[in-house]
C-alpha cells in the first residue's frame, strides 16, 4: 500500500486544512509510550505463518498467558459461536472453530487489553467506544456472510477499525479534546480531525497496523473504512466494515463518539444487498448476536438488563 495515502480521507476544502509542522508519522514516533506489539502476539503471528502450524502449536503459544487463555475460552463458549459442547482448552477451540478464528480472537482480546482504559482527560467514552467496535465487528461479519463465506477476518477488522480514535485520545489528549470540541459544534468528525491534526483516526490506526505488522487485509479495513473505494486490496472486506460501521451506529451498539450516521457508499451496499433482501431480519440478527457476545468480551454495561 502507498505510504502516503491517508486512509481516513479529507472531506473539507484544502484552504480549511491546517498544515502540520510535523508529519503524522513523526507525531506517532514521538509518542514514546505507544506500546509495542505484545510478545505473545508476535509469537502467535510467527507460528501461524508457517504451513505446518497446528492447533497444538497455537495452544502452546497462547496458554503461556493464562489471563488471555481465560478470555479466549469465554468468548469461544459464548452463544455467538453456537458450539454444541463447551470447549475447555485452546487446542480444542482451535480444532472446533479453526486456527484463523482463534488467532483473530486473540488479536482482538489483546488489543482491547492494551488500549482498554481511558486517560486522565479522555474526550471519548472508551468503554462505549469498544462496544461500538464490537458492534461494528458483529455487523460487518453478518453483512459479509450474506454473500461470502468466512467472515472471521472481517470481524477482527471491525474490532480494530476505530483503534486510531483510542490512540489519539490516549496519547494526544489535548489535541483530541480540541477535535471533539469542534465535532460537538457540528463539524463532521473527519473534518474536525483534519482541521486540528491534519490527518484522521483511520490514518493513525493504519500506522499502528504497520508497526504491529497486521495482515494487509486488516490494515486495509482500518485505513479505508471511511473511503472503501480507495483500497487496493480486500475490497469485499473493507466494504463490509464500511457498511457494518454505519449499521452499528444506527443501531446504537455502543457509541462511536460521532454525532452523525454517515451515508453508506452505494457500491458497497450493492455488493451485499439487492431489492427484496430481508434487511430488517439481518438487523435483528445483528442486535441479537451483539448482545450474545458483549458479555464474553467484558463489555456489557454494569447497569444493563440481563
Buried (B, 14 or more C-beta within 10 A) or exposed (E): BEEEBBBBBBBBEEEEBEEEEEEBEEBBEEBEEBEEBBEBBBBBBEBBEEEEBBBEBBBBBBBEBEEBBEBBBBBBBBEBBEBEEEBEEBBBBBBBBBBBBBBBBBBBBBBBBBBBEBBEEBBBBBBBBBBBBBBBBBBBBBBBBBEBEEBBBBBBBBBBBBBBBBBBBBBBBEBBBBBBEBBEEEBBBBBBBBBBBBBBBBBBBBBBBBBBEBBEBBBBBBBBBBBBEBBEBBBBBBBBBBBBBBBBBEBEBBBBBBEEBBEBBEEBBEBBBEEEEEEEEBBEBBBEBBBBBBBBBBBBEEEEEE
